[in-house]
Amino acid sequence: MRIGFLGLGVMGASMAGHLQKKFPNIVVWNRTRERCAALGKAGAETAASPAEVAAMCDVLCVCVSDTPDVEAVVFGKGGVAESIRPGSLLIDFSTISAAGTENFAERLRAKNCAWVDSPMSGGDVGARNAALTLMVGASDADYQRALPVLQAVGNRISHMGAVGTGQKTKLANQIAAIGTLISLGESLNFARESGMDVERVWSVISSGAAGSWSLSNYGPRVLRGDWKPDSRRR
């Protein structure tokens, strides 16, 4: 099984690095070519276009920003669909529209290829540590085929149902997560405005009823003023 990885942004670069350790003949592509340099030095083959990756690989991983980007990478000029081989499997790690996912899967099915949607949660920390939560939409057979790849980048993998259900699960996740993030900011700002030791407050509330993944992982970043995004994939 030869794997291609398309999209080496904040999340994708780490994920491709983990895959390279298990599948040494990985092929990578990114719109901004310099992002391929580190993986190229480590032994990955770099491609000039998504179509070139598709021509060389059995399994294709996509990790880009949004629905139009996925469509461009797969179906645009020089895209995956131009040269994808029958029987290939595409795993989309991007967070995109469920309706778009179902449409893309149908279009790829016409080429006798399968689509797996596997949006993720865990941020750049999870990507670096191969500890992502993956929400997978696929047929049973396609899920089993994708599983070795998913296990290389995630530590909690849930098969949610048919294609599109991964994206719907991620939307539910985002609805819940945004409320937590808003509360986190308000809580730490209240502590600061009250003249408290904010780091000490964070340490105490993280271990109590308010404790959450977001508080534990994003709290320290808030405290040190680190506002770098962790979800921009390209």
Secondary structure, DSSP 8 states (H G I E B T S, - for coil): --EEEE--STTHHHHHHHHHHHSTT-EEE-SSGGGGHHHHHTT-EE-SSHHHHHHH-SEEEE--SSHHHHHHHHHSTT-GGGT--TT-EEEE-S---HHHHHHHHHHHHTTT-EEEE--EESHHHHHHTT-EEEEEE--HHHHHHHHHHHHHHEEEEEEEESTTHHHHHHHHHHHHHHHHHHHHHHHHHHHHHTT--HHHHHHHHHTSTT--HHHHHHHHHHHTT----S----
